[in-house]
């Protein structure tokens, strides 16, 4: 009788251990990982240079030259059918052209953090997806119209 109970006890312990190990093995959580969205794979892309006319007191005074680098989620990019840099450049042009706080003669005082945050939000809103993660400034300079004449 003791031998039968000992056999049952060893079998129960072995089955319980096997079940516990199967629950906590890395392969057991594969189903949970497969259900979770994939982590963002970020890649960077450089835009072309844009020249924004600076109209001050009703007259053209010069141009702001700007170029940006942005990071994008390549998982979201696969779902879009339009290139995001076109929308980013349009947002940048509109933001720079319409911003009355921008003094072209004192570009160093301009709030670039506010500009890049506006570009990220505006571009993502227009694309309808959280594609753009960050915008970096490659070039942001003022070219006076009088200097370009000769």
Secondary structure, DSSP 8 states (H G I E B T S, - for coil): -HHHHHHHHHHHHHHHHHHHHHHHSGGGGHHHHHHS-----EEEEE---EEEEEEETTEEEEEEEEEEEEEEEHHHHTT-SS-HHHHHHHHHHHHHHH-TT--GGGGGGS-HHHHHHHHHHHHHHHHTS--EEEEEEEEEEEEEHHHHT-
